[in-house]
Amino acid sequence: MRMFLGKLFLFVLPAIPASAYIPPAKMILSRLAENNGNGVYQIEQEVQLIAGSETLVIRETWISAGEKGVRLIAVGQNELKDKFYHQALYSGGLKWVIENNQEGRPQKESQKIPLEMSERPFHIRSTESLVQWLTSLEILPNNFLQQRPYLKEKESFVYLKEPYLRLGRASGSVAYVFGAAPTEDPNKNLPGLWVEQDLFYFRKIRWPSQNELTVDELGIYPKNLIYPKTRTLRWGNQLAQMQTLSVVAKSPTTQPLQLLNLDLGRMNTPEGLIQKNILVEFYKRFR
């Protein structure tokens, strides 16, 4: 009997103490922003889109200078080689792409960065920008920056309970969870953000649409950058798996981020491909 209980104990996850200390939300977000690095990075990653029994493979190159701008070039691999090409530039809250005008000539066009742009949080380097992003997702209240996390009583500070912050779990780790508490409706999950307790980094994101991104494995890179090694995006019945191949710190230059570097000779639409719909949806909605 003692041996059985000992074995059973090994499979029981430790409970999260209800009274465990939770730092103020602003402090957590500040640490989160610091862990997104500084300077310019070139990030190579592989995306696998699971389309039924078929797996589409795309090689992505990201040039990131944080809020100063982010550049993407995506190139099809294997059966998509020489058939799929996508480029975009993200700057000042806008996404720039190449589209044909009414005369059929390619031109640069801008639109708001998609709400579910899954790479966006990994390139935000200020607390204020993180708050704006979380507010847009209805995870934090609009007046969050005006709220005080504590009251001063005589010579001490009393920290107030923040109703949009609690403890939870994600990817097997204890996490600080931002967002409203779960509802009793099993079919309705509210938007939220899970931040790993020990590293202060993203572990899971759920958008208002119920779509979710889970960070499965983390990597530590130069210039204070913690960045996902592997992550999984689920939307509807679709699945995308992303693996980081390399991260290189570049010299501080904004040249790769200029609009002039968008190649007018390369169109984004994968004409003639059987897999066109899933490619267009992924790069329009999540990129």
C-alpha positions, 0 to 999 in steps of 0.5 A, a space after each residue: 500500500 505504501 509503495 502504491 501511494 508513493 508511485 501515485 504521488 509522483 503523478 500528481 501535479 503540485 497545486 498552485 497555492 491560492 495565496 501565492 504572491 502575484 507581482 503587480 501586473 505592470 511589473 510583469 509586463 515590464 519584465 516581459 517587454 525587457 525579455 523581447 531583446 534590443 537592437 536588430 535581429 534576423 530570425 529564420 524559422 520554418 512554418 508547417 501548415 497542416 492542411 488535411 493529410 498534406 503539410 505545407 512548408 514555408 521558410 520565413 525570414 524576419 528582420 526585427 527592430 522591435 517597435 521601429 519595424 518588422 520585415 517578413 519574407 516567406 518562401 515556399 519549400 518542397 512542392 511550394 518551391 518557386 510557387 509561393 512568395 510573400 513579403 510584408 513590412 510592419 511599422 507604426 501600426 500598419 502592415 504594408 504589402 504588394 497588391 495590384 492596382 486597378 490597372 494591374 500594376 503592383 503597388 505598395 498598400 497599407 492596412 492595419 496590422 491584423 488583430 491576430 498577427 501571431 508574431 506581434 507580441 514577440 517584437 514589442 519592447 515597451 510596457 505601454 505598447 504591450 498594454 495597448 496590444 492587450 487592451 485591443 484584445 480585451 484582455 486588459 481594461 481601457 483604463 489600465 495605465 491609470 490604475 494604481 496597484 497599491 495604496 499607501 497606508 502610513 509608512 507601508 504600501 498595500 497592494 490591491 488585488 487586480 481582478 484581471 490577473 491570477 495564477 494558472 498553468 501553461 505548457 506545464 509551467 506555473 504562469 501569471 494569467 491576464 484576462 477575465 476569470 473563466 466562465 461557467 460556459 464550457 463552449 466560451 473561453 475568454 481571451 487571455 495571456 499566460 506569462 511563465 512565472 520564472 522567466 517572465 515570458 509568453 507561454 500562451 495567447 488566446 484571442 477573442 476569436 478563441 484561436 490560440 497560440 501556445 509556446 512549447 519551447 523557449 530559447 535564450 538569445 543575444 541582447 536579452 532576447 527570449 524567443 520561442 523555439 517551437 510554438 503551435 497555432 490553432 484556429 478552427 480545424 487548422 493547425 500551424 507549427 513554427 520552429 525557430 531555426 536561427 536568431 542572429 543579432 544584426 548591426 543597428 540599421 533601419 535599412 531592411 525596414 524601409 518600404 523601398 525594400 519591398 520588391 514590386 516584382 514579387 507578388 504575394 498571391 499564390 495563383 494556381 495553387 490548390 492550397 491557395 485558400 489556407 495560404 492566403 488565410 494564414 498570411 492575411 490573418 496571422 501574419 
